[in-house]
Amino acid sequence: MTPSERLLEARLLLVDDEPANLALLDAVLRREGYRAIERVTDPNEAVARHLAFGSDLIVLDLMMPGIDGYALLDALHRLTPADALMPILVLTADTTIDAKRRALSLGAKDVMTKPFDVFELALRVGNLLDMRFLVERLRVARFRAGQANA
């Protein structure tokens, strides 16, 4: 499988309480060729869906009822092994520097504000997936090297 094919096979989880936002994100990402996309409107279901789906990347809104994006960031960050990378792209209407800093400090790998540029979103998703798959290849190589030395 070529690197570009691997990217298009990536599993993307979209979390936003607004169905219209999810529909737009889904359409943009499918236009880019991504096929494995799950949508979650209830933030209470996001962690379970992530674990069941095996997400390669999560696009997450911050301002949601009940469990907000910050609490989800914290929970998802705690589930990720120290030597792994779970890229989370926060997509929020909150344009304050505090929101951006807090999201990044809780484990988000990138932050974009709404409304967003569809081309920029596609590029950022691709970049984050490139990084994720590179880290995974390094993890496998380290594991194999450790087994060879044992």
Secondary structure, 3 states (H helix, E strand, C coil): CCHHHHHHCCEEEEECCCHHHHHHHHHHHHHCCCCEEEEECCHHHHHHHHHHHCCCEEEECCCCCCCCHHHHHHHHHHHCCCCCCCCEEEEECCCCHHHHHHHHHCCCCEEEECCCCHHHHHHHHHHHHHHHHHHHHHHHHHHHHHHHHC
